[in-house]
Amino acid sequence: MSLEVDAKSRYKTNDGSSDIIRWLKEIREENASIAELKLLEEYYVKDMADTLTELLKNMNLSFNISTETMKKLGIEYSKVSLTPNSDVRIVDMEGRVSTTKLADMPSSVVITILGLIMPHLKEALAARKVRMRDQAGVLERMVKQLKDMRGVNHSQV
């Protein structure tokens, strides 16, 4: 970012020192606010990555990330994937592989990756719920059959 500064606008008082001191104070306050926001951003990215890792590990899920989307972020690779450990595995155009923790990536990249995987994660969770419900139903029927068999007197057979 570049700014044009007009020499006339620098001073509003005779010597300008009070304006400069006020601006320095405002700059210091803005810088402190930015530093605080950066810490919050890092905390939330790490917390989100930890929660996502737990979920991905429990479901043993990984995702391939669209290389076209990554190109829009200025990142050009031949393959990008998110592993169950929340590692972002990157294969560059020469075939070299590198791995970076999702929590260590810039927040803009993290938000983009989350936006891409969330619909698929939701589908995977819904499919798992259906599978588990079906399995619970089968197990319930099996238990009922076994209990019914317990009531049968084997001497009658």
N, C-alpha and C positions, 0 to 999 in steps of 0.2 A: 504494500500500500504506500503510495506517495501522496504527500500533501503539499500544496502551495501555500507559502506563508507570505503575507503582505507585510512589508516592513512597517507601514503605518499602523497596523493593527496590533503590533507587539506591545505598545505602551499606551496606557490610558491615563497614567499619572505623570508627573514631571520626570521622575527618574525611572518609572516602570517597575521598580523592585517589588512593590506590593502586589502587582498583577502576577509577576513571575513567581513569587512565593505562593500566592493563591493557586496558580496553575500547578505548581509542583506538588502542593498538598492534594489537589484533586487527582493528579496523576498517581500519586502514592496510594490514595484511597481506591482508585479504580484498579490499580495493580494488585492491591490486597484482595479486592473482590474477585478478580480473575483467578488469583492463586487459590482462594477458597473454593471457587466453582470447579477448578481443575481437580482439587482433592475430592470433592463430591463426585465428580464424573468418574474418577479412577475407582472410588469406592463402589459406585453403582455398577460399573462395568465388571469389576471383580465379583461382586455379589451375584450379579446376573449369570456370569460365567460359571460360578460354583453351583448355582441352582440348576442351570442347564446341563452341566456335566453330570450331576446326580441323576437327572431325568434320562439323559442319553445313555448313561451306563446301565441303568435299570432296564432299559428297553433294548440295549445293544444296538443303537441306531447310529448311522452315519449318513451324511448328506453330501452329494456332489453339488458344488456351487457353480452357477452359470458363469462361464468365463466372459461372456458378453457384458454381464452386469459389472464384473470386476474391471473390465476395460473402461467402462464409464467412470469408474473411480480413479482411472489413470494407472491401473495395475494390469499388466498384460502377461498372462500365463497360459500354458496349454491345459492345465488341470488344477482345480482347487476343490478340496473336500474338507468337511468338518467331521472329525472322528468322535467316537463315543467319549473320549477324554477331553473334548472341546479343544483339540489341537486342530489348527488349520494347516492342512498339508498342501503344499504348493509345489507344482511341477512347472519349472520355467520352460521357455521355448527351446532350450538346449537339452531338456530332459533332466536337469538337476533338481533334486528334491530337497525341500526345506520344510521345517515344521515350526510353527509359532503358536503359542497359547492364544486362544481367542481373547482372553483378558489382557494380553499384552499388545493387542492391535489398537490402532486409532479408533476412537468411539464412532466415527462416521462409518468405518468399515464394519464394526460390530453391529451397528444399527442396520446396515444394509444386509448383512448376512442373516440377522434375525428376521428381518422382513421377508427374506427369501425362504427360510426354512419353516417359519411358523405355520403356514397352511399345511405343509407336509407333516409336521410334527402333530398337528391337530388330527389329521387323517390317521396317522399311525396310532395315536392314543385311542381314537374311536374304534379302530379295527381291533386293537388289543382288548378293549372293553368287551366287544362282541365275542371275541374268542374266549375270554375268561368267563363271560356269562354263559356261553354254550358249554364250556367245560364244567362249570359249577352245576348246570342242569343235568348233564350226563352223570356226574358224580352223585348228585342227589337221587337220581333214579336208581343208580347202582346200589347205594346204601339202602334205599327202600326195598329193593329186591332181596338184598342180603338179609335184612331184618325180617322180611316175610319168610325167607327160607328157614330162619331160626325158629320160627313158630311151628314149622312142620315137624311132626314126631317121626323120626326115622324108623321106629318100629312098625309104623303103619305102612311103610313102603314095601 
